[in-house]
Amino acid sequence: MALLAQLYEARFLLLVGLLTTYFATKLRTFLRLRHFKGPFSTGWSEAWHIRAILSLKSHIKYMEVTDRYGM
């Protein structure tokens, strides 16, 4: 029980650590992909991909992006 109490007291630090790790990972991914042409948000977010899938016309969206930015 003492361990759980200590974790509960350190919840703010744990949350900050997890958020920092998450954003550092996203930043690293963005920095690695920034040299490739494509929709701006694809380097750091899945929003473009999710919108393409939910539109039920993802094959058309991917073809448009491939035609516009190349392979």
BADREN-926285 format. One line per field, with one value per atom (N, C-alpha, C): residue number from 0; x, y, z; atom name. Coordinates in steps of 0.02 Angstrom, whole numbers, plus 50000, padded with zeros to 5 digits. Layout:
k = c(NUM_...)
u = c(X_...)
v = c(Y_...)
w = c(Z_...)
a = c(CA_...)
//
This chain:
k = c(0_0_0_1_1_1_2_2_2_3_3_3_4_4_4_5_5_5_6_6_6_7_7_7_8_8_8_9_9_9_10_10_10_11_11_11_12_12_12_13_13_13_14_14_14_15_15_15_16_16_16_17_17_17_18_18_18_19_19_19_20_20_20_21_21_21_22_22_22_23_23_23_24_24_24_25_25_25_26_26_26_27_27_27_28_28_28_29_29_29_30_30_30_31_31_31_32_32_32_33_33_33_34_34_34_35_35_35_36_36_36_37_37_37_38_38_38_39_39_39_40_40_40_41_41_41_42_42_42_43_43_43_44_44_44_45_45_45_46_46_46_47_47_47_48_48_48_49_49_49_50_50_50_51_51_51_52_52_52_53_53_53_54_54_54_55_55_55_56_56_56_57_57_57_58_58_58_59_59_59_60_60_60_61_61_61_62_62_62_63_63_63_64_64_64_65_65_65_66_66_66_67_67_67_68_68_68_69_69_69_70_70_70)
u = c(50040_50000_50043_50101_50143_50167_50180_50201_50146_50085_50028_50019_50029_50022_50076_50137_50191_50178_50152_50135_50080_50032_49977_50002_50049_50077_50119_50149_50192_50155_50089_50050_50063_50074_50088_50154_50205_50270_50265_50227_50218_50182_50131_50094_50138_50177_50223_50275_50300_50349_50320_50258_50226_50211_50187_50173_50237_50290_50354_50380_50374_50395_50354_50289_50245_50263_50271_50286_50357_50403_50471_50471_50431_50425_50394_50341_50309_50357_50395_50444_50498_50522_50574_50547_50486_50456_50450_50427_50419_50487_50538_50603_50632_50617_50642_50604_50541_50500_50494_50521_50509_50540_50588_50620_50580_50530_50487_50429_50412_50355_50291_50239_50175_50132_50072_50030_50065_50059_50098_50090_50029_50016_50037_50054_50069_50133_50178_50240_50231_50179_50171_50102_50057_49989_49960_49913_49877_49811_49799_49735_49720_49769_49757_49737_49774_49760_49691_49674_49608_49552_49561_49510_49502_49558_49555_49518_49531_49498_49423_49406_49336_49295_49327_49290_49267_49294_49280_49304_49347_49376_49452_49480_49551_49593_49571_49609_49615_49564_49566_49612_49606_49649_49723_49739_49808_49833_49790_49810_49823_49781_49791_49857_49872_49935_49994_49989_50044_50054_50000_50006_50036_50017_50039_50112_50131_50197_50245_50220_50263_50270_50304_50311_50367)
v = c(49940_50000_50063_50059_50118_50139_50089_50105_50141_50118_50151_50222_50232_50299_50345_50319_50360_50376_50328_50341_50392_50388_50436_50506_50512_50577_50605_50561_50583_50583_50583_50579_50637_50697_50754_50745_50722_50711_50654_50602_50549_50573_50614_50641_50685_50728_50772_50730_50678_50634_50598_50573_50539_50586_50646_50695_50718_50727_50746_50692_50630_50574_50571_50580_50578_50632_50694_50749_50744_50717_50707_50656_50604_50553_50583_50623_50655_50703_50741_50788_50751_50696_50656_50629_50605_50580_50636_50694_50751_50771_50775_50796_50746_50682_50632_50634_50655_50654_50721_50774_50841_50852_50811_50820_50790_50749_50721_50767_50776_50818_50780_50817_50787_50836_50815_50859_50876_50938_50964_50923_50906_50874_50802_50770_50699_50682_50729_50716_50711_50739_50738_50717_50704_50687_50634_50596_50547_50576_50641_50671_50664_50676_50671_50600_50552_50482_50461_50482_50466_50496_50559_50591_50553_50531_50493_50427_50393_50329_50339_50389_50400_50426_50455_50479_50422_50362_50303_50310_50358_50368_50374_50335_50340_50324_50278_50261_50321_50362_50422_50474_50483_50532_50513_50449_50427_50436_50424_50434_50508_50553_50625_50647_50622_50641_50614_50553_50524_50563_50583_50622_50691_50720_50788_50789_50744_50746_50694_50648_50596_50537_50487_50427_50433)
w = c(50000_50000_50000_50030_50034_49964_49922_49854_49815_49823_49790_49815_49879_49908_49880_49872_49845_49771_49733_49663_49658_49703_49702_49717_49763_49780_49722_49684_49629_49563_49564_49502_49455_49482_49439_49402_49438_49406_49354_49369_49321_49259_49268_49212_49168_49200_49162_49125_49157_49125_49064_49071_49016_48958_48974_48921_48886_48924_48895_48848_48869_48827_48764_48770_48712_48661_48685_48640_48612_48650_48624_48568_48576_48523_48460_48469_48411_48377_48415_48387_48349_48376_48343_48276_48277_48215_48163_48185_48140_48110_48152_48128_48077_48086_48040_47973_47974_47913_47879_47908_47881_47812_47793_47728_47671_47687_47635_47623_47560_47544_47559_47577_47591_47631_47648_47689_47754_47776_47833_47896_47913_47978_47981_47926_47928_47965_47974_48010_48085_48112_48185_48208_48162_48182_48135_48160_48120_48093_48102_48084_48010_47967_47895_47876_47903_47888_47914_47974_48003_47960_47939_47896_47830_47802_47739_47749_47802_47815_47829_47870_47887_47828_47779_47721_47675_47688_47648_47576_47564_47498_47505_47550_47564_47502_47461_47401_47354_47351_47309_47340_47406_47441_47434_47441_47435_47363_47314_47244_47231_47259_47250_47281_47340_47374_47335_47310_47271_47207_47174_47113_47127_47182_47198_47221_47266_47296_47269_47229_47202_47251_47228_47269_47314)
a = c(N_CA_C_N_CA_C_N_CA_C_N_CA_C_N_CA_C_N_CA_C_N_CA_C_N_CA_C_N_CA_C_N_CA_C_N_CA_C_N_CA_C_N_CA_C_N_CA_C_N_CA_C_N_CA_C_N_CA_C_N_CA_C_N_CA_C_N_CA_C_N_CA_C_N_CA_C_N_CA_C_N_CA_C_N_CA_C_N_CA_C_N_CA_C_N_CA_C_N_CA_C_N_CA_C_N_CA_C_N_CA_C_N_CA_C_N_CA_C_N_CA_C_N_CA_C_N_CA_C_N_CA_C_N_CA_C_N_CA_C_N_CA_C_N_CA_C_N_CA_C_N_CA_C_N_CA_C_N_CA_C_N_CA_C_N_CA_C_N_CA_C_N_CA_C_N_CA_C_N_CA_C_N_CA_C_N_CA_C_N_CA_C_N_CA_C_N_CA_C_N_CA_C_N_CA_C_N_CA_C_N_CA_C_N_CA_C_N_CA_C_N_CA_C_N_CA_C_N_CA_C_N_CA_C_N_CA_C_N_CA_C_N_CA_C_N_CA_C)
//
